[in-house]
Amino acid sequence: MGAYEETHHRSLEDAEGFWLDAAAAIDWTRPPTRALDDSRAPLMRWFPDGELNTSYNALDRHVEAGRGGRTALIHDSPVTGTVRRFSYAELRDEVARFAGGLRSLGVSKGDRVVVYMPMVPEAVIAMLACARIGAVHSVVFGGFAPKELAARVDDAEPVVIVTASCGIEPTRVVEYRPIVEEALELATHQPDQVIVLQRDTARAELGGRYLDWAELSVGAEPVGPVPVAATDPLYVLYTSGTTGKPKGVVRDNGGHAVALAWSMAAVYDIGPGDVWWTASDVGWVVGHSYIVYAPLLIGATTVLYEGKPVGTPDAGAFWRVIGEHRVKALFTAPTALRAIKRVDPEAAELKKYDLSSLRTLFMAGERLDPETYHWAHGHLGTPVIDHWWQTETGWPVAANLRGLEPMPVKPGSATVPVPGWDVRILGQDGAELPAGQEGVIAIRLPLPPGALPTLWGDDERFVAAYLSRYDGYYLTGDSGYRDADGYLFVMGRTDDVINVAGHRLSTGAMEAVLAAHPAVAECAVIGVYDQLKGQLPRGLVVLKAGAGIGEDDLRQELVAAVRREIGPVAAFRSVSVVDALPKTRSGKILRKTMRGIAEGRDEPVPSTIEDPTVLDALRPVLRPE
Ligand SMILES: CCC(=O)SCCNC(=O)CCNC(=O)[C@H](O)C(C)(C)COP(=O)(O)OP(=O)(O)OC[C@H]1O[C@@H](n2cnc3c(N)ncnc32)[C@H](O)[C@@H]1OP(=O)(O)O
């Protein structure tokens, strides 16, 4: 048996021993004596008697070990033209002070803090400060609109919101205070205070419950890390489900720290002192796990990039950052590479920089198409490693484990299940499918440490959404197959969730916005293949009789409504007015069939269709010649 096979086998056959061994990489205030607690199965918890502090593990312990001068974080911000470096000691001090500021406002263990910020170091500081005092952060991506922020505020019920005066997009400045204000007008729950980081690009007016970050921090008494139970929540991160209501994915402290530390060495081959760059956003799980927690837990240097792959200022931006900071591995989404490739197909920019530090390029967030794989591999000459995981899983489920046993790359495949994950391909009846046959991707319970233990305040929804379809399995919502070598190929979602530029979005939420327009009788939103963003949402609406609005006006209003209610990140720009939507006899809209036609596939017409002529009439709309 090779190292991979042996490790994977042990992780499943002796999960208790495997994860207790891995737990030794973390400093505990009370070391765990047990790994898995399945006494409330299917709800499970890891390290039930362990106690630790995640911020201590990410910061203090490196300082105490004499490595306080090592760089913890590099903030590279082409949108402001600045680069800021924080050593471990400096970052710890900033975090301790801001934690003191939060405490002075009455924030304590178990309280929630919503963080709605751009890619600034203070976002990381706010997250780690929450972890330090046992508060639970809930970071909301800056590209979401007030209504989405309000939904998260109402679910998480934060005591405090932390925000900034603005975010800086290449073509506009996004002022956050009006967004937060509007969200709080829409929300039922009201936080006591809103802490605002003032940025010179656009300063916010403060007063009332809007406090200045700088004033709060300067006067604050630094606080030390508070021990919390391994099973206590570290954060809640909302992700799109099939309905409009986002799911609050809970992450615990102990399992999270153990799994992430383990993954840095085994999956990414990154160790203390290495420079690691995840080009994503702290608002996504990739940002939580691999911009903030994992690199700091192991004492590496993390790059926090406030810019885009192109336009800040050019298509050489990523290569500049790698060269300038001597990045050993970059982790980004395929959309970012496609954006660079579109502007600079011959990768001329790449030749301007010294990329000799770069060992590996990791890709996730959406399917890595073989064309983009070959482009990146051809120009960089380094291994380009696709891997697959989800907000819910918190860390990679399938990967090519560069630190454990590198394997040959097969373009289009995420390679093999990572130790800890018992991945199975199931048919509709729950029976396991043989190699080569596509089915639903399910994971046999227990999920390893670091995976979600539940949804925030809603065990029932957690079980109903993920654990009830196949007894003893977690349903990923993705479909795929394994080939004869055991390589996993993830093909796409089995539900109505779509992936736009690596952002997971609910078509149901967009349909709710369209349906609310007074002229719309019914509607559907489908995700259709797009060369740049992977998928783009496409709306189809049927008008009410006598709606009295021109089609162009309606289209504009609907596009504006989705941007206003969900946010620019939805990239909703295409909507067609149609006479009818194709349905089954029981009234289910045939979204999958429409998507197949729109993408040019020879889509079989379901025998249950109510009226085939509706579909025939739609064909030229879905796929114009
Ligand atoms: C493995 C587990 C997971 O899957 S976790 C999720 C992983 N996904 C990712 O990391 C996301 C990867 N994608 C990206 O980073 C971006 O899409 C990249 C590739 C950089 C392109 O960015 P951009 O050019 O802004 O396009 P986009 O489609 O992301 O944005 C659409 C519109 O939204 C806006 N937007 C974006 N971010 C913000 C923000 N933080 N605050 C405010 N607005 C934001 C963009 O400006 C854009 O707006 P507009 O429509 O052009 O006016």
The ligand as an ORCA input file, in Angstrom:
! r2SCAN-3c Opt
* xyz 0 1
  C     -14.425     25.106     -2.466
  C     -15.472     25.805     -1.701
  C     -15.969     27.001     -2.464
  O     -16.381     26.859     -3.562
  S     -15.885     28.521     -1.722
  C     -16.118     29.654     -3.018
  C     -14.880     29.847     -3.856
  N     -15.107     30.894     -4.777
  C     -14.296     31.915     -4.950
  O     -13.238     31.994     -4.387
  C     -14.768     32.993     -5.896
  C     -13.897     33.069     -7.086
  N     -14.248     34.215     -7.912
  C     -13.648     35.393     -7.774
  O     -12.783     35.573     -6.937
  C     -14.110     36.504     -8.676
  O     -15.286     36.109     -9.320
  C     -13.064     36.914     -9.718
  C     -12.600     35.714    -10.509
  C     -11.890     37.562     -9.006
  C     -13.689     37.945    -10.673
  O     -14.184     39.014     -9.907
  P     -15.146     40.126    -10.548
  O     -14.515     40.636    -11.779
  O     -15.468     41.089     -9.487
  O     -16.438     39.343    -11.005
  P     -17.566     38.706    -10.104
  O     -18.367     37.824    -10.973
  O     -16.999     38.073     -8.920
  O     -18.444     39.966     -9.633
  C     -19.699     40.305    -10.205
  C     -20.056     41.692     -9.725
  O     -19.996     41.716     -8.279
  C     -19.138     42.782     -7.845
  N     -18.388     42.369     -6.650
  C     -17.551     41.337     -6.567
  N     -17.017     41.299     -5.330
  C     -17.541     42.351     -4.651
  C     -17.384     42.854     -3.337
  N     -16.578     42.249     -2.454
  N     -18.078     43.943     -2.973
  C     -18.904     44.555     -3.837
  N     -19.101     44.111     -5.120
  C     -18.428     43.044     -5.498
  C     -18.204     43.044     -9.005
  O     -17.711     44.348     -8.978
  C     -19.120     42.794    -10.188
  O     -19.932     43.951    -10.319
  P     -20.376     44.508    -11.742
  O     -21.545     43.667    -12.155
  O     -19.222     44.369    -12.669
  O     -20.759     45.930    -11.469
*
